Amino acid sequence: MLKNNDMLKVSRQIKYALVLSILCLAGLNFPARAGTAIETQGFKIQVFLDKEPLKAETKTVVTVKVLRAKDLAPVVGQPVYTSIIGTNLEPGQKNKGRTDAFGNFEFQALFGDAGLFKLKVELPGSKAMASSKGILTVFPLKIAPRGHPGLKLIFILVLLLGTTIAGMVLIRVKIKNPDKSVIDLLDIPIIQKILKARYFQDVIQIVLLIFLFIFIFLAFFDIQDSARNLSVIVIWTIWWAGVIFTFVLAGRLWCFMCPVGAVSEWISRASDPQMVLPKSLQNMWFANTFFVLLTWLDIQIGVVRNPLVTGFLLSLILVVAAVFGLFYQKRTFCRHICPIGGLIGIYSLFSPIELRSKDLEICKRHKRKDCYLGNSRGRGCPMFEMVPEIDSNKACNFCGECIKSCPKNNISIRIRPFFKDAWTTKKKSLDDAVFAVVLVGVAIFVTGDMLEPWTAWMQSAIKWFPAGFFGIHYQYTIEVVTKSLLYFFISIFLIPGIIFLCSAISNHLAGKKNHHGLKQTFISFGFMFIPVGLSMHLAHNIGHLLNESVLVIPALKRTINKYLPFSAGEPNWQIASVSMVDPLFVYWIQMILFLIFYGFSLVAGYKLAMKNYTDPQTGFRALLPMMFIAGILMAVNVYLLNLPMSPRHIH
């Protein structure tokens, strides 16, 4: 038997090995700088660049390499003519010469502007060619803005500035309250004033509701090109890509300002319904199912790429929220029905901010729970939460109603370690654990669907689908059915099934007398997979946010020019064709996110194991299969984001 110290050493070694394996996989899979190649008429023509990405106002050495296709021998002395076609489609820089002893022809290029360019390479006819007319090939070039001083530098400086300001505020609070073991944000006067303000939340919700109506209008009646429709760009490229980060940093803060939830709550206040959902439905199964189905719908018809469908979806969600507000109490829709409510609840467990009771004894002595029922100062919790019973961020949206209504001033908003809820909450349930692991499969499948090799993967899968047996003969129908089956199989059956199997192995390793049953093991360890799915969501979305959000500038200009009586200037759509941030910078942010969140997964697994097993050695044995599968799934994440994104994928 291992002693505790030996067990911890082995545990650390396994963690380091798994983390190192992911880092190595990232390095091995990162694409080396290679040339684009075209084979034609017995020749292989390649283009190499000395800098990637290409940037405006920066000299670049371009190498054209000419080889014989049959043996890859260099073609020496071959005349080469090149010209660069700019964004205005007019020929620009021209060069001519002959290939050297290595089959290379080099020249310097300088791109004045960012945008899409074309490099035209012409090889005059010769006896070695099949055609006397020669060879003409065209290579696309993406030129990024030069950057002054660079978006990545600005990003880092903003991050440092934000960290500095937050640190100064928190240190100031700690100095003023040295006896407190935790930092209470309500000790900051401005935060307390905002959360106690009577109409602060309503004002924000009204403003956002106006914008929501504008976006619904634009989705229905504006241009149906998703790359130019302001509604699609703001909602799916900026809001959806960015709101995931708020869950990690501030929990359900979005729900505090959500206009859809506001409509449901306002109608409920006005109609004062007495109905509540049956006890059997007071869970997250409906919300989680709706999210899985909504994601499937997007995969099949491209909700995020279709303005009209986006408009219908937003309208439908708004109407359903209003109906629930009419017939059910408070924010029943938000708590149990909202399609992204389960996602927000699960990911909010990660937040380093929590609303809790300061002193539970004070709550016990106070019989009337004003935080729940409300009074003249506040309405009470709209999410059906009793403050002394809160032990996770799953439902609290920081609306401040309990802060207003508490007569004992016994509520705090505290800073705590990231992901603490995973091992401290006592309210772990099967619906949350299942959804946590389902989200891993959803994130993997959705990301795979956006990659360049996806088409080849799908074609291989289609070959295995027995279409004839089911009487399906149309190719499109076969593709739809195959993709749907794969999506539901991976997200609902494969990933949860693997973790369920690991739960059985954990119980076996722990011994019959030391575990609490298969279901409880699955629920407990299921929470350690939240960082695996969340990391893929964050890593994938940060690429969209940093590179594609710039589309909002020309889209906003076009919308203003069309609907308002003044001009915002000519939209520059070429800005969308280039990466606004160095791809290498984005890549390493993604890899660092994977490493950090894998660390959180391991820490959560360790804490859960130590909490659920009285003997540390038993807990370590039970944790081993979970650590192994978490490492495998994180390696899959790393592998997928090392593959090229499909050019057809545009938010």
C-alpha positions in Angstrom: 0.0 0.0 0.0 1.2 3.5 -0.8 1.7 6.0 2.0 0.0 9.4 1.7 3.3 11.2 0.7 4.0 8.5 -1.9 0.5 8.7 -3.2 0.7 12.5 -3.6 4.1 12.1 -5.5 2.6 9.6 -7.9 -0.4 11.9 -8.3 1.8 14.9 -9.2 3.8 12.8 -11.6 0.7 11.7 -13.5 -0.6 15.3 -13.6 2.7 16.6 -15.0 2.9 13.8 -17.5 -0.6 14.5 -18.8 0.0 18.2 -19.0 3.3 17.7 -20.7 1.7 15.4 -23.2 -0.9 18.0 -24.2 1.8 20.7 -24.5 3.9 18.3 -26.8 0.8 17.5 -28.8 0.2 21.2 -29.3 3.7 21.8 -30.5 3.8 18.8 -32.8 0.5 19.7 -34.4 1.2 23.4 -35.0 1.5 23.8 -38.7 5.0 24.6 -39.9 5.5 27.4 -42.4 5.0 25.6 -45.7 4.3 26.6 -49.2 1.0 26.4 -51.1 1.4 23.9 -54.0 -0.3 23.4 -57.4 0.4 20.5 -59.7 -0.3 20.9 -63.5 1.1 19.7 -66.8 3.8 17.6 -65.1 5.1 20.5 -62.9 4.7 21.2 -59.2 4.6 24.9 -58.4 5.0 26.0 -54.8 4.9 29.4 -53.2 6.8 30.1 -49.9 6.7 33.2 -47.7 9.3 34.3 -45.3 6.7 35.9 -43.0 3.4 34.6 -41.7 0.9 36.2 -41.5 1.6 38.7 -44.3 1.2 42.2 -43.1 0.6 45.5 -44.9 3.5 47.9 -45.3 6.0 45.1 -44.6 8.5 43.8 -47.1 8.1 40.1 -47.7 10.4 37.7 -49.6 8.2 35.5 -51.9 9.8 32.3 -53.3 8.3 30.5 -56.3 9.6 26.9 -56.5 9.3 24.8 -59.7 9.7 21.0 -59.6 9.0 18.1 -61.9 6.0 16.4 -60.5 7.2 12.8 -61.3 10.4 12.9 -59.3 10.3 16.4 -57.6 13.6 17.4 -59.3 14.1 21.1 -59.5 13.5 22.8 -62.9 16.6 24.9 -63.5 16.6 28.0 -65.7 12.8 28.1 -66.1 11.5 31.6 -67.0 9.0 32.8 -64.4 6.7 35.9 -64.6 4.8 37.0 -61.5 2.3 39.8 -60.8 0.3 40.7 -57.8 -3.3 41.5 -58.3 -4.6 44.0 -55.7 -8.0 44.5 -54.1 -9.1 46.6 -57.1 -8.4 43.6 -59.4 -5.7 45.6 -61.3 -2.2 44.1 -61.8 0.3 45.7 -59.4 3.9 44.6 -58.8 5.4 42.6 -61.6 8.6 40.5 -61.5 10.4 38.2 -64.0 13.4 36.0 -63.9 14.6 32.4 -64.0 14.7 29.6 -61.5 18.1 28.9 -59.9 19.9 25.6 -59.3 17.3 24.7 -56.7 14.3 25.5 -58.9 13.7 28.7 -56.9 12.8 32.2 -58.1 12.7 34.9 -55.4 11.5 38.4 -55.3 10.5 41.0 -52.7 6.9 42.2 -52.3 5.4 45.1 -50.5 1.7 45.3 -49.8 0.4 48.8 -49.2 -3.1 47.8 -47.9 -4.7 44.9 -46.0 -7.1 42.7 -47.8 -7.3 39.8 -50.3 -4.6 39.7 -53.0 -3.8 37.2 -55.7 -0.3 36.2 -56.9 -0.3 35.2 -60.5 2.6 32.9 -61.6 3.2 32.3 -65.3 5.6 29.8 -66.8 6.1 30.4 -70.5 5.7 27.4 -72.8 8.7 25.1 -73.4 9.4 21.7 -74.8 9.0 20.1 -71.4 5.5 21.2 -71.1 2.4 19.5 -72.4 1.1 22.8 -73.8 3.0 25.3 -75.8 0.9 28.1 -74.2 2.7 27.6 -70.9 1.3 27.4 -67.4 -0.7 30.1 -65.6 -1.5 29.6 -61.9 -3.0 31.9 -59.2 -2.3 31.8 -55.5 -4.5 33.7 -53.0 -2.8 35.9 -50.4 -4.3 37.3 -47.2 -2.7 40.5 -46.1 -3.3 41.5 -42.4 -3.2 45.1 -41.2 0.2 46.2 -40.0 -1.0 47.0 -36.5 0.0 50.0 -34.5 1.3 48.9 -32.1 -0.5 45.6 -32.6 -3.8 44.2 -31.3 -2.0 41.5 -29.4 0.0 44.2 -27.5 -3.2 46.2 -26.9 -4.9 43.0 -25.7 -2.1 42.3 -23.2 -2.0 45.9 -22.0 -5.8 46.0 -21.4 -5.5 42.7 -19.5 -2.7 44.1 -17.4 -4.6 47.4 -16.8 -7.8 45.6 -15.8 -5.9 43.3 -13.5 -4.1 46.3 -11.9 -7.3 48.2 -11.3 -9.1 45.1 -9.9 -6.1 44.4 -7.7 -6.1 48.0 -6.4 -9.8 47.9 -5.6 -9.6 44.6 -3.8 -6.5 45.5 -1.8 -8.2 48.8 -0.8 -11.2 46.8 0.4 -9.0 44.4 2.3 -7.1 47.2 4.0 -10.4 48.8 5.2 -11.6 45.4 6.5 -8.4 43.6 7.8 -10.4 41.3 10.1 -12.5 39.7 7.4 -11.2 36.4 6.0 -12.9 37.0 2.6 -13.3 40.0 0.4 -16.9 41.3 0.2 -17.5 43.4 -2.9 -20.5 45.0 -1.2 -17.9 46.8 1.0 -17.2 48.8 -2.1 -19.7 51.7 -1.9 -20.3 52.1 -5.7 -21.1 48.4 -6.1 -23.4 48.4 -3.1 -25.1 51.5 -4.4 -25.7 50.0 -7.8 -27.2 46.8 -6.5 -29.4 48.6 -4.1 -30.7 51.1 -6.7 -34.4 50.5 -7.3 -34.5 50.8 -11.1 -30.9 50.2 -12.2 -31.6 46.7 -13.5 -34.8 47.8 -15.2 -33.0 50.6 -17.1 -30.4 48.2 -18.5 -33.0 45.7 -19.5 -35.1 48.3 -21.3 -32.1 49.5 -23.3 -31.2 45.9 -24.3 -34.8 45.1 -25.1 -34.9 48.0 -27.5 -31.7 46.6 -29.2 -33.3 43.2 -29.3 -36.3 44.5 -31.2 -34.0 46.3 -33.6 -32.0 43.1 -34.2 -35.2 41.1 -34.8 -36.3 43.7 -37.3 -33.0 43.6 -39.1 -33.0 39.8 -39.1 -36.3 39.7 -40.8 -36.2 42.7 -43.2 -32.6 43.6 -43.8 -30.1 41.9 -46.2 -30.1 38.1 -45.9 -26.4 37.9 -46.3 -25.1 36.7 -42.9 -21.7 38.3 -43.5 -23.3 41.7 -43.9 -26.4 41.5 -41.7 -25.8 43.5 -38.5 -28.1 41.3 -36.4 -26.3 38.1 -37.2 -22.9 39.6 -36.6 -23.8 41.2 -33.3 -25.7 38.2 -31.9 -23.6 35.3 -33.0 -20.1 36.7 -33.6 -19.9 39.2 -30.8 -22.6 38.4 -28.2 -22.5 34.5 -28.3 -18.7 34.4 -28.6 -18.2 36.9 -25.8 -20.9 36.0 -23.3 -19.3 32.6 -22.6 -16.4 34.6 -21.0 -18.8 36.4 -18.6 -20.0 33.1 -17.2 -16.4 32.3 -16.2 -15.7 35.7 -14.7 -19.0 36.8 -13.3 -21.4 33.9 -13.2 -25.0 34.6 -14.4 -24.4 38.3 -14.7 -25.9 38.1 -18.2 -29.2 36.9 -16.7 -29.2 40.1 -14.6 -29.5 42.2 -17.8 -31.1 39.7 -20.2 -34.1 41.4 -22.1 -35.8 38.0 -22.6 -35.8 37.2 -18.9 -37.0 40.8 -18.2 -40.1 40.4 -20.4 -41.0 37.2 -18.6 -40.5 38.7 -15.2 -42.4 41.9 -16.0 -45.4 40.0 -17.3 -45.3 37.8 -14.2 -45.3 40.8 -12.0 -48.2 42.4 -13.8 -50.4 39.2 -14.0 -49.4 37.8 -10.6 -49.9 34.1 -11.6 -50.1 31.5 -8.8 -49.0 28.5 -10.8 -45.7 26.8 -10.2 -44.1 24.0 -12.2 -44.7 20.5 -10.9 -41.9 19.3 -8.6 -40.9 16.7 -11.2 -40.2 19.4 -13.7 -38.3 21.7 -11.4 -34.9 20.6 -12.8 -32.8 21.3 -15.9 -33.7 18.4 -18.1 -36.0 20.6 -20.3 -33.5 23.4 -20.6 -30.6 21.1 -21.4 -32.6 19.2 -24.0 -33.6 22.4 -25.7 -29.9 23.5 -25.9 -28.9 20.1 -27.4 -31.7 20.4 -30.0 -30.9 24.0 -30.7 -27.3 23.1 -31.4 -28.4 20.3 -33.7 -30.7 22.7 -35.6 -27.7 25.1 -36.1 -25.6 22.2 -37.4 -28.3 21.2 -39.9 -29.6 24.6 -41.2 -27.0 27.0 -40.0 -29.0 29.2 -37.5 -25.9 31.4 -37.0 -25.5 31.9 -40.7 -29.2 32.6 -41.6 -30.7 36.0 -40.6 -34.3 34.9 -41.2 -33.9 31.8 -39.0 -32.2 34.0 -36.4 -35.2 36.3 -36.4 -37.6 33.4 -36.0 -35.6 31.9 -33.2 -35.3 35.1 -31.2 -39.0 35.8 -31.7 -40.0 32.3 -30.6 -37.8 32.4 -27.4 -39.3 35.8 -26.6 -42.9 34.6 -27.0 -42.3 31.5 -25.0 -40.7 33.5 -22.2 -43.7 35.9 -22.2 -46.2 33.0 -22.0 -44.4 31.4 -19.1 -44.4 34.8 -17.4 -48.2 35.0 -17.9 -48.9 31.7 -16.3 -46.1 30.9 -13.9 -44.5 32.7 -11.0 -41.4 34.9 -11.2 -38.7 33.8 -13.7 -39.8 30.2 -14.1 -38.7 30.4 -17.8 -35.2 31.4 -16.9 -34.8 28.9 -14.1 -36.1 25.8 -15.9 -36.8 26.4 -19.6 -34.4 28.8 -21.2 -32.3 27.0 -23.8 -29.1 28.4 -22.6 -30.1 28.5 -18.9 -28.5 25.1 -18.2 -25.3 26.1 -20.0 -25.0 29.3 -18.0 -25.7 27.5 -14.8 -23.1 24.9 -15.3 -20.4 27.3 -16.5 -21.2 29.8 -13.8 -19.9 27.3 -11.2 -16.5 28.4 -12.5 -16.9 32.1 -11.5 -14.7 33.5 -8.7 -17.7 35.6 -7.4 -20.4 34.2 -5.2 -23.4 35.6 -3.4 -23.8 34.1 0.1 -25.2 34.7 3.5 -22.7 36.4 5.8 -23.9 34.5 8.9 -26.2 31.5 8.7 -27.1 31.8 12.4 -28.7 35.2 11.7 -30.7 33.7 8.8 -31.9 30.8 11.0 -33.1 33.2 13.7 -35.0 35.3 11.2 -38.2 33.4 10.5 -39.6 35.5 7.7 -37.3 35.1 4.7 -37.5 38.5 3.1 -34.8 37.6 0.7 -37.2 35.1 -0.9 -40.6 36.7 -0.3 -39.6 40.3 -0.7 -40.8 43.4 1.1 -41.2 47.2 0.5 -37.5 47.5 -0.2 -37.1 44.6 -2.7 -39.2 42.0 -4.6 -37.4 38.9 -3.3 -35.4 36.4 -5.4 -36.9 35.9 -8.9 -35.0 32.7 -9.4 -36.6 30.9 -6.4 -33.4 30.9 -4.3 -33.3 31.1 -0.5 -30.0 32.9 0.3 -29.1 30.8 3.4 -29.5 27.6 1.2 -27.4 28.9 -1.7 -24.2 26.9 -2.0 -23.4 27.4 -5.7 -23.7 29.9 -8.5 -26.0 27.7 -10.6 -29.1 29.9 -10.2 -28.2 33.3 -8.7 -28.1 36.1 -11.3 -26.8 38.9 -9.0 -30.0 40.9 -9.5 -29.7 42.4 -6.0 -33.3 41.9 -4.9 -32.2 39.9 -1.9 -29.7 42.6 -1.0 -32.4 45.3 -1.1 -34.9 43.2 0.9 -32.7 41.7 3.6 -33.5 43.6 6.9 -30.4 42.3 8.6 -27.9 43.4 6.0 -26.6 39.8 6.1 -25.7 39.2 2.4 -22.3 39.4 0.8 -20.8 39.1 -2.7 -17.5 37.4 -2.1 -14.3 36.7 -4.0 -13.5 33.0 -3.9 -11.2 30.5 -5.8 -12.2 29.6 -9.4 -14.4 26.5 -9.7 -14.8 26.1 -6.0 -18.5 25.1 -6.5 -17.5 21.9 -8.2 -16.4 20.3 -4.9 -18.2 22.4 -2.3 -21.8 22.3 -3.4 -24.0 19.7 -1.8 -26.7 20.0 -4.5 -25.2 17.9 -7.2 -27.8 16.3 -9.4 -27.9 13.9 -12.3 -29.3 16.4 -14.8 -26.3 18.7 -14.1 -23.7 15.9 -14.2 -25.1 14.5 -17.5 -25.2 17.9 -19.1 -21.6 18.7 -18.0 -20.3 15.6 -19.9 -22.8 16.1 -22.8 -21.3 19.6 -23.3 -17.9 18.0 -23.9 -19.3 16.0 -26.8 -21.3 19.0 -28.1 -18.2 21.2 -28.1 -16.1 18.5 -29.8 -18.7 17.8 -32.5 -19.5 21.5 -33.3 -15.8 22.4 -33.6 -15.2 19.4 -35.8 -18.1 20.5 -38.1 -16.2 23.8 -38.7 -12.9 22.2 -39.7 -11.5 21.7 -43.2 -11.2 17.9 -43.0 -14.8 17.6 -41.9 -16.1 16.9 -45.4 -13.7 13.9 -45.8 -14.7 12.6 -42.4 -18.4 12.9 -43.3 -17.9 11.1 -46.6 -16.2 8.2 -44.8 -19.1 8.1 -42.3 -21.7 8.1 -45.0 -20.1 5.0 -46.6 -21.0 3.1 -43.4 -24.5 4.3 -43.2 -27.0 1.7 -44.5 -29.1 4.1 -46.5 -30.5 1.3 -48.7 -31.7 -0.6 -45.8 -33.8 2.4 -44.6 -35.0 3.2 -48.2 -33.1 6.5 -48.3 -31.8 7.3 -51.8 -31.3 11.1 -51.9 -27.7 12.1 -51.1 -28.7 15.2 -49.2 -31.1 13.2 -46.9 -28.3 10.7 -46.3 -25.9 13.5 -45.3 -28.5 15.1 -43.0 -29.4 11.8 -41.3 -25.7 10.7 -41.0 -24.6 14.0 -39.4 -27.6 14.0 -37.0 -26.9 10.4 -35.9 -23.2 11.2 -35.4 -24.1 14.4 -33.4 -26.5 12.7 -31.0 -24.3 9.6 -30.7 -21.1 11.5 -29.8 -22.8 14.1 -27.5 -25.5 12.0 -25.8 -24.2 8.4 -25.9 -20.4 8.2 -26.6 -18.9 10.7 -24.2 -21.4 10.2 -21.3 -21.1 6.4 -22.0 -17.3 6.5 -21.7 -17.5 8.5 -18.4 -20.2 6.1 -17.1 -17.9 3.2 -17.9 -15.1 5.0 -16.1 -17.4 5.4 -13.1 -17.8 1.7 -13.0 -14.0 1.2 -13.2 -13.6 3.8 -10.4 -16.0 1.8 -8.2 -14.1 -1.4 -9.0 -10.8 0.2 -8.1 -12.3 1.7 -4.9 -13.7 -1.6 -3.8 -17.3 -2.7 -3.0 -17.3 -1.2 0.5 -15.8 2.1 -0.4 -18.1 3.6 -3.1 -21.6 5.1 -3.0 -23.0 3.5 -6.1 -22.6 3.9 -9.8 -25.0 6.9 -10.1 -23.3 8.8 -7.3 -19.9 8.2 -8.7 -21.0 9.5 -12.1 -22.6 12.6 -10.5 -19.6 13.4 -8.3 -16.9 13.0 -10.9 -19.0 14.4 -13.8 -18.4 17.9 -12.5 -14.6 17.6 -13.1 -15.4 17.5 -16.9 -16.9 21.0 -16.9 -13.5 22.6 -17.6 -13.0 20.2 -20.6 -16.1 21.3 -22.4 -15.8 24.9 -21.2 -12.2 25.2 -22.5 -13.2 24.2 -26.0 -16.0 26.7 -26.0 -13.6 29.5 -24.8 -10.8 28.5 -27.1 -13.0 28.2 -30.2 -14.9 31.4 -29.5 -11.9 33.6 -28.8 -10.8 33.0 -32.4 -14.1 34.3 -33.6 -14.2 37.2 -31.2 -10.7 38.5 -32.0 -10.8 37.9 -35.7 -14.4 38.2 -36.9 -15.9 40.8 -34.6 -14.4 43.5 -36.7 -17.1 42.8 -39.3 -19.4 44.8 -37.1 -17.8 48.0 -38.4 -18.7 47.8 -42.1 -22.0 46.1 -41.2 -23.0 49.0 -38.8 -22.0 51.6 -41.5 -24.1 49.8 -44.1 -27.1 49.7 -41.7 -26.8 53.3 -40.8 -26.5 54.3 -44.4 -29.7 52.4 -45.3 -32.0 53.2 -42.4 -30.9 56.6 -41.0 -31.0 60.0 -42.7 -27.2 60.5 -42.6 -24.1 58.6 -43.9 -21.6 56.8 -41.9 -19.1 56.5 -44.8 -18.4 53.7 -47.2 -18.2 50.2 -45.6 -14.8 48.5 -46.1 -15.7 44.8 -46.4 -12.1 43.9 -47.2 -11.4 44.2 -43.5 -13.3 40.9 -43.0 -10.9 39.0 -45.2 -7.9 39.2 -43.0 -6.9 38.2 -39.5 -7.0 41.2 -37.2 -4.8 39.4 -34.7 -1.7 37.3 -35.3 -2.9 33.7 -35.7 0.1 32.5 -33.8 -1.0 34.7 -30.9 -4.5 33.4 -30.9 -3.2 29.8 -31.2 -1.1 30.0 -28.1 -3.9 31.7 -26.2 -6.1 28.7 -27.1 -3.4 26.2 -26.0 -2.8 28.0 -22.7 -6.5 28.0 -22.1 -6.5 24.2 -22.6 -3.6 23.7 -20.1 -5.1 26.0 -17.5 -8.5 24.4 -17.6 -7.0 20.9 -17.7 -5.3 21.9 -14.4 -8.7 22.9 -13.0 -10.2 19.6 -14.1 -7.4 17.7 -12.2 -7.8 19.8 -9.1 -11.5 19.4 -9.1 -11.1 15.6 -9.6 -8.7 15.5 -6.7 -11.0 17.5 -4.4 -14.0 15.4 -5.3 -12.1 12.2 -4.7 -10.8 13.3 -1.3 -14.3 14.5 -0.3 -16.2 11.4 -1.4 -13.8 8.8 -0.1 -12.7 8.6 3.5 -9.4 7.0 2.6 -7.1 9.1 0.4 -5.6 6.0 -1.2 -9.0 4.8 -2.2 -9.9 8.2 -3.5 -6.7 8.3 -5.6 -7.5 4.8 -7.1 -11.0 5.9 -8.0 -9.7 9.1 -9.6 -7.2 7.4 -11.9 -9.6 6.4 -14.7 -11.3 9.9 -14.6 -7.9 11.6 -14.9 -7.0 9.4 -17.8 -10.2 10.1 -19.8 -10.0 13.8 -19.0 -6.5 13.9 -20.5 -7.7 12.0 -23.6 -10.6 14.4 -24.1 -8.4 17.4 -23.6 -5.9 16.0 -26.1 -8.8 15.7 -28.6 -9.6 19.4 -28.0 -6.0 20.3 -28.7 -5.9 18.1 -31.9 -9.0 19.7 -33.3 -7.9 23.2 -32.9 -4.6 22.4 -34.6 -6.6 21.6 -37.8 -7.4 24.3 -40.4 -10.8 26.0 -40.1 -13.0 25.5 -43.1 -13.4 28.5 -45.3 -17.1 27.9 -45.6 -17.5 28.5 -41.8 -18.5 32.1 -41.3 -20.5 33.4 -38.4 
